[in-house]
Amino acid sequence: MSETLYIQTEKNIKVTSPVITLGDIAELSCSDASVLARNQVRKIASLPKDSYGRYVCSMIDVIKEIEKEEEHVDITHLGEPNFILTYENPAARNQILSWVKTIGVSLVTFIGTAFSIMTFNTDVSIRELFLHIYEMLVQDASNGFTILEITYSIGIGIGVVLYFNHFGKRKFTQDPTPLEVEMRNYEDEIDTTIIEQCDRAGKGGKGNAHPAVDPSGPDRT
């Protein structure tokens, strides 16, 4: 009776070594511990050394490499037929640069949001509206700094926090925030585009924006 090896892969997998093993790119499950152990360390591809970037791989090629060595093992794959290996240089990470980028993005987002709110308030003449409402309610001229402006400003802040579903590291619900959803959609669209570009160029062809090659199995030299 043959054993079944279950392989689960994601669409985009980050690696830091040019030598790729099956355990690096997939979650494996098998009732036979020996089959599981040897496939965890099975070499299935070699990437060009120091050629960091994105590489498109076909799961069919990976399965063929496994079947050459595992004739009596049934393979069940769960996941995308094609996936991307993002080959990163671990030594290139710079914490200072990351903080600078984070601060820069935060400033741009803050200024852009403030500008959008001010432009909206100007377009709808919210200041004049509050002046008229205040005069109608209290029968007195507004100085531009009343309970209406204060509650409106506080309400905008609370609304933004509730909409994005978190304040600092604290989340109000278990649902993903709108920003997390948009980032996930953006990443999925990038991965899909890279894979489709590689398919159109043919196996081993390079995409327009990112290196996208198909490492057709391990380097046996």
DRENDRENMI-84644 format. One line per field, with one value per residue: residue in one letter; y, x, z of N, C-alpha, C in turn. Coordinates in steps of 0.1 Angstrom, whole numbers, plus 5000, padded with zeros to 4 digits. Each point is the difference from the previous one (the first is absolute). Example, Ala and Ser with C-alpha at 12.3 -4.5 7.8 and 13.67 -1.06 7.14 Angstrom:
<nodes>
rest [a,s]
n.north [4943,5011]
n.east [5132,4996]
n.up [5078,4993]
ca.north [5012,5011]
ca.east [4991,5009]
ca.up [5000,5000]
c.north [5012,5011]
c.east [5009,4992]
c.up [5000,5008]
</nodes>
This chain:
<nodes>
rest [m,s,e,t,l,y,i,q,t,e,k,n,i,k,v,t,s,p,v,i,t,l,g,d,i,a,e,l,s,c,s,d,a,s,v,l,a,r,n,q,v,r,k,i,a,s,l,p,k,d,s,y,g,r,y,v,c,s,m,i,d,v,i,k,e,i,e,k,e,e,e,h,v,d,i,t,h,l,g,e,p,n,f,i,l,t,y,e,n,p,a,a,r,n,q,i,l,s,w,v,k,t,i,g,v,s,l,v,t,f,i,g,t,a,f,s,i,m,t,f,n,t,d,v,s,i,r,e,l,f,l,h,i,y,e,m,l,v,q,d,a,s,n,g,f,t,i,l,e,i,t,y,s,i,g,i,g,i,g,v,v,l,y,f,n,h,f,g,k,r,k,f,t,q,d,p,t,p,l,e,v,e,m,r,n,y,e,d,e,i,d,t,t,i,i,e,q,c,d,r,a,g,k,g,g,k,g,n,a,h,p,a,v,d,p,s,g,p,d,r,t]
n.north [4988,5009,5008,5009,5008,5007,5008,5009,5008,5011,5011,5006,4995,5004,5001,4995,4988,5000,4992,4996,4997,4989,4998,5006,4993,4989,4998,4991,4990,4990,4989,5000,4999,4989,4999,5004,4993,4990,5002,5002,4992,4996,5000,5011,5009,5006,5011,5008,4998,5007,4992,5010,4995,5000,4987,4998,4992,4989,4998,5000,5010,5006,4998,5004,5009,5002,4999,5006,5005,5004,4989,4997,5012,5001,5009,5007,5008,5009,5008,5010,4998,5013,5002,5010,4999,5007,5001,5000,5011,4990,5002,5001,4994,5012,4999,5008,4994,4989,5005,5004,4988,4993,5008,4998,4987,5000,5008,4993,4989,5004,5005,4988,4993,5007,4999,4987,4999,5008,4993,4989,5004,5003,4988,4994,5009,4990,5009,5004,4987,4998,5010,4996,4988,5004,5009,4989,4993,5008,5004,4995,5010,4992,4996,4990,5001,4993,4996,5007,5009,5001,4999,5008,5007,4999,5002,5009,5003,5000,5007,5007,5001,5002,5009,5005,5000,5010,5000,5004,4991,5008,4988,5006,4994,4987,5008,4997,5009,5011,5005,4991,5002,5013,4999,4991,5009,5011,4993,4996,5013,5004,4991,5002,5013,4998,4992,5009,5009,4992,4997,5013,5002,4990,4987,5005,5005,5011,5004,5010,4998,4987,4995,4993,4990,4990,4999,4994,5000,4991,5008,4991,5011]
n.east [5008,4997,5010,4993,5007,4995,4999,5002,4998,5007,4993,5004,5013,5004,5011,5010,4997,5011,5002,4990,4995,4994,5007,5008,4994,4999,4987,5006,4993,5003,4993,5008,5005,5005,4988,4994,5009,5001,4986,5001,5010,4990,5011,4993,5008,5007,5001,5001,5012,4995,4992,4999,4988,4991,4997,4995,4993,5001,4989,4997,5009,4995,4988,5004,5006,4989,4993,5010,4999,4987,5004,5001,5002,4988,5000,4995,4998,5001,4995,5008,4997,5001,5012,5002,5012,4998,5010,5001,5007,5003,5011,4991,4995,4995,5001,5011,5003,4997,5006,5010,4999,5000,5010,5007,4997,5003,5011,5004,4997,5007,5010,5000,4998,5009,5007,4998,5002,5011,5004,4996,5006,5010,5000,4997,5010,5007,5010,4996,5000,5012,5004,4994,5004,5012,4999,4996,5010,5011,4996,5012,5009,5004,5009,4994,4998,4990,4990,4995,5009,4999,4987,4999,5010,4995,4989,5007,5006,4988,4994,5011,5001,4987,5002,5012,4991,5008,5006,5011,5003,4991,4994,4989,5002,4996,4991,5005,5010,4993,5010,4998,4987,5002,5008,4991,4990,5008,5003,4987,4996,5010,4997,4987,5003,5009,4991,4990,5008,5004,4987,4997,5010,4993,5002,5004,4989,5006,4994,4992,4994,4998,5012,4995,5006,5000,5004,5003,4998,5005,5010,5002,5006]
n.up [5000,4990,5004,5006,4991,5010,4990,5008,4989,5003,4996,5012,4998,5012,4993,5007,4996,4992,5010,4992,5012,5000,5011,4991,4990,5008,5004,5006,4995,5008,4999,4990,5012,4995,4994,5011,5008,4992,4999,5013,4999,4993,4993,4997,5003,4991,5008,4990,5004,5010,4993,5009,5003,4990,5004,4988,5008,4993,5006,4987,4998,5011,4996,4987,5006,5007,4990,4995,5012,4999,4995,5013,4997,5004,4991,5010,4990,5010,4991,4997,4988,5000,5004,5008,4997,5011,4992,5013,5001,5009,4994,4991,5011,4999,5013,4998,4989,5007,5010,4992,4994,5012,5005,4989,5000,5013,4998,4989,5007,5011,4992,4993,5011,5006,4989,4999,5013,4999,4989,5006,5012,4992,4993,5011,5002,5006,4999,4988,4997,5006,4993,4989,5001,5003,4990,4992,5006,5001,4988,4997,4997,4991,5008,4995,5014,4995,5008,4989,5000,5013,5000,4990,5005,5012,4994,4992,5011,5007,4990,4998,5013,5001,4990,5004,5010,5003,5012,4993,5010,5006,4998,4995,4988,4998,4994,4988,5002,4996,5008,5009,4999,4999,5010,5006,4996,5005,5011,5001,4997,5009,5009,4999,5000,5010,5006,4997,5004,5010,5002,4998,5008,5006,5003,5012,4995,4998,5011,4998,5012,5001,5004,4990,5007,4992,5013,4989,5013,5008,5004,4990,4996]
ca.north [5012,5012,5012,5012,5012,5013,5012,5013,5011,5013,5006,5007,4995,5007,4992,5007,4991,4996,4986,4999,4987,4999,5005,5015,5006,4994,4993,4986,4991,4986,4991,4993,5010,4999,5006,5015,5005,5001,5010,5013,5005,4996,5011,5000,5011,5009,5013,5007,5006,5015,5006,5001,5004,4991,4989,4993,4985,4992,4989,4987,4996,4996,4986,4990,4998,4991,4987,4993,4994,4994,4993,4994,5011,5008,5014,5008,5014,5009,5013,5006,4992,5008,5008,5009,5000,5013,4997,5012,5000,5003,5010,5013,5006,5011,5004,5014,5003,4996,5010,5012,4998,5000,5014,5008,4996,5005,5014,5002,4996,5010,5013,4998,4999,5014,5008,4995,5004,5015,5003,4996,5010,5013,4998,5000,5012,4996,5011,5008,4992,5000,5014,5002,4991,5006,5012,4996,4993,5008,5014,5008,4998,4990,5004,4989,4990,4997,4986,4993,4997,4991,4986,4996,4996,4987,4990,4995,4992,4987,4993,4994,4989,4989,4994,4992,4989,4998,5012,4995,4986,4995,4999,5000,4988,4990,5002,5007,5014,5003,5002,4986,4995,5006,4995,4986,5000,5005,4989,4990,5004,5000,4986,4995,5006,4995,4986,5001,5005,4989,4990,5005,5000,4987,4996,5006,5014,5011,5010,5013,5008,4992,4988,4989,4989,4987,4991,4987,4989,5003,5000,4987,5000]
ca.east [4992,5009,4997,4997,5007,4993,5008,4993,5008,4994,5003,5013,5008,5013,5012,5012,5011,4998,4997,4987,4995,4985,4995,5001,4989,4987,4996,4999,4993,5000,4999,5013,5010,5012,4997,4999,5013,5009,4995,5002,5014,5002,5004,4991,5004,5011,4999,5013,5005,5001,4990,4988,4989,4989,5001,4987,5002,4988,4999,5001,5014,5004,4994,5007,5013,4997,4996,5012,5006,4989,4991,4989,4993,4990,5002,4989,5004,4990,5005,5001,5008,5012,5003,5011,5011,5006,5014,5005,5013,4997,5010,4996,4990,5005,4990,4999,4994,4986,4994,4999,4989,4987,4997,4996,4986,4990,4998,4992,4987,4994,4999,4990,4987,4997,4997,4987,4989,4998,4994,4986,4993,4999,4990,4986,4999,4996,5001,4988,4988,5000,4997,4985,4993,5002,4992,4985,4997,5003,4996,5012,5010,5011,5014,5007,5005,4988,4997,4998,5014,5007,4994,5003,5014,5001,4993,5009,5011,4995,4996,5012,5005,4990,5000,5012,4999,5011,5007,5013,5000,4988,4989,4987,4993,5009,5000,5011,4997,4999,5013,5005,4992,5005,5014,5000,4995,5011,5010,4994,5000,5014,5004,4993,5006,5013,4998,4994,5010,5009,4993,5000,5014,5005,5007,5013,5001,5000,4990,5004,5005,5007,5005,4990,5005,4995,5011,4995,5006,5013,5012,5005,5014]
ca.up [5000,4999,5009,4993,5005,4997,4998,5000,4997,4998,4987,5000,5011,5001,5003,5002,4996,4986,4999,5004,5004,5000,5013,5000,4992,5002,5012,4997,5010,4996,5012,5001,5004,4992,4988,5003,5004,4988,4991,5006,4996,4985,4992,4988,4991,5003,4994,4997,5012,5001,4990,5008,4992,5000,4990,4999,5000,4997,5010,4992,4999,5013,5002,4992,5007,5011,4995,4996,5012,5008,4991,5007,5008,4993,5003,4999,5001,5003,4998,4986,4990,4999,5012,4999,5010,5002,5005,5007,5006,5014,5005,4995,5008,5008,5009,5000,4987,5002,5009,4992,4990,5008,5003,4988,4995,5010,4997,4988,5003,5009,4993,4990,5007,5005,4989,4995,5009,4999,4987,5001,5008,4992,4989,5005,5009,5013,5010,4999,5005,5015,5004,4999,5010,5014,5001,5001,5012,5012,4997,5003,4990,5003,4999,4992,5008,5009,5002,4988,4994,5009,4999,4986,5000,5007,4992,4989,5005,5004,4988,4994,5009,4999,4986,4998,5008,5009,5005,5003,4998,5005,4991,5007,4997,4994,4985,4995,4997,4986,4994,4998,4988,4988,4998,4996,4987,4992,4999,4991,4986,4995,4998,4988,4988,4997,4995,4986,4991,4998,4992,4986,4995,4999,5011,5000,4995,5011,5000,4996,5011,5009,4995,5002,4993,5006,5003,4996,5007,5007,4993,5003,4997]
c.north [5013,5010,5012,5012,5012,5012,5012,5012,5013,5006,5006,4995,5007,4990,5009,4992,4996,4985,4998,4986,5000,5006,5015,5006,4995,4995,4985,4992,4986,4991,4992,5010,5000,5007,5015,5006,5002,5010,5014,5006,4997,5013,5000,5011,5007,5013,5006,5007,5015,5006,5002,5006,4990,4990,4992,4985,4993,4988,4986,4996,4995,4985,4990,4997,4990,4986,4992,4992,4992,4992,4994,5010,5007,5015,5008,5015,5009,5014,5004,4991,5007,5008,5008,4998,5014,4998,5014,4999,5004,5011,5014,5007,5011,5006,5015,5004,4997,5010,5013,4999,5001,5014,5008,4997,5005,5015,5003,4997,5011,5013,4999,4999,5014,5009,4997,5005,5015,5003,4997,5011,5013,4999,5001,5012,4996,5011,5009,4993,5000,5014,5002,4991,5006,5012,4997,4994,5009,5015,5009,4997,4990,5006,4990,4989,4996,4984,4992,4997,4990,4985,4995,4995,4987,4989,4995,4991,4986,4992,4993,4988,4988,4994,4991,4988,4997,5014,4995,4985,4993,5000,4998,4987,4991,5001,5007,5014,5003,5001,4986,4993,5005,4996,4986,4999,5004,4989,4989,5004,5000,4986,4994,5006,4994,4986,5000,5005,4989,4990,5005,5000,4986,4996,5005,5014,5010,5009,5014,5007,4992,4988,4988,4988,4987,4991,4985,4989,5003,4999,4987,4999,4999]
c.east [5009,4995,4996,5007,4992,5009,4991,5009,4992,5004,5014,5007,5013,5011,5012,5013,4998,4997,4986,4996,4985,4995,5001,4987,4987,4998,4998,4993,5000,5000,5013,5011,5012,4998,5000,5013,5009,4995,5001,5013,5003,5003,4992,5004,5013,4999,5014,5005,5001,4991,4987,4988,4988,5001,4987,5004,4987,5000,5000,5015,5005,4995,5008,5014,4997,4997,5012,5006,4990,4990,4988,4992,4990,5001,4987,5004,4988,5005,5000,5008,5013,5002,5013,5010,5006,5014,5006,5014,4998,5010,4996,4990,5006,4989,4998,4992,4985,4992,4998,4988,4986,4996,4996,4986,4990,4998,4992,4985,4992,4997,4989,4986,4995,4996,4986,4988,4998,4994,4985,4992,4998,4990,4986,4997,4995,5001,4988,4987,4999,4997,4985,4993,5002,4992,4985,4997,5001,4997,5012,5010,5011,5014,5008,5006,4990,4999,4999,5013,5007,4995,5003,5014,5002,4993,5007,5011,4995,4995,5011,5005,4991,5000,5012,5001,5012,5005,5014,5000,4987,4989,4987,4993,5011,5001,5012,4996,4999,5014,5006,4994,5006,5014,5000,4995,5011,5011,4996,5001,5014,5005,4993,5006,5013,4999,4995,5011,5010,4994,5000,5014,5005,5008,5015,5001,4999,4989,5005,5006,5008,5006,4991,5005,4995,5011,4996,5007,5014,5012,5008,5015,5009]
c.up [5000,5010,4992,5007,4996,5000,4999,4998,4999,4987,4999,5013,5000,5004,5001,4995,4985,4999,5007,5003,5000,5013,5000,4994,5004,5014,4996,5011,4994,5012,5002,5004,4992,4986,5002,5002,4987,4990,5005,4995,4985,4992,4987,4991,5005,4992,4998,5013,4999,4989,5007,4992,5002,4989,5000,4998,4997,5010,4993,5000,5014,5003,4992,5007,5012,4995,4995,5012,5008,4991,5007,5009,4991,5005,4998,5003,5003,4999,4985,4991,4998,5012,4998,5011,5001,5007,5005,5006,5015,5005,4995,5008,5009,5008,5000,4987,5001,5008,4992,4990,5007,5004,4988,4995,5010,4998,4988,5001,5008,4993,4989,5005,5005,4988,4994,5009,4999,4987,5000,5007,4993,4989,5005,5009,5014,5010,5000,5005,5015,5006,5000,5011,5014,5003,5002,5014,5012,4998,5003,4989,5004,4999,4992,5008,5011,5001,4987,4993,5009,4998,4986,4999,5007,4993,4989,5005,5005,4988,4993,5007,4998,4986,4998,5011,5009,5004,5006,4997,5004,4989,5007,4997,4994,4985,4995,4997,4985,4993,4998,4988,4987,4997,4995,4985,4990,4997,4991,4986,4994,4997,4987,4987,4997,4994,4986,4990,4997,4990,4985,4994,4997,5012,4999,4995,5011,4998,4997,5012,5010,4993,5004,4992,5007,5003,4998,5008,5006,4990,5004,4997,5012]
</nodes>
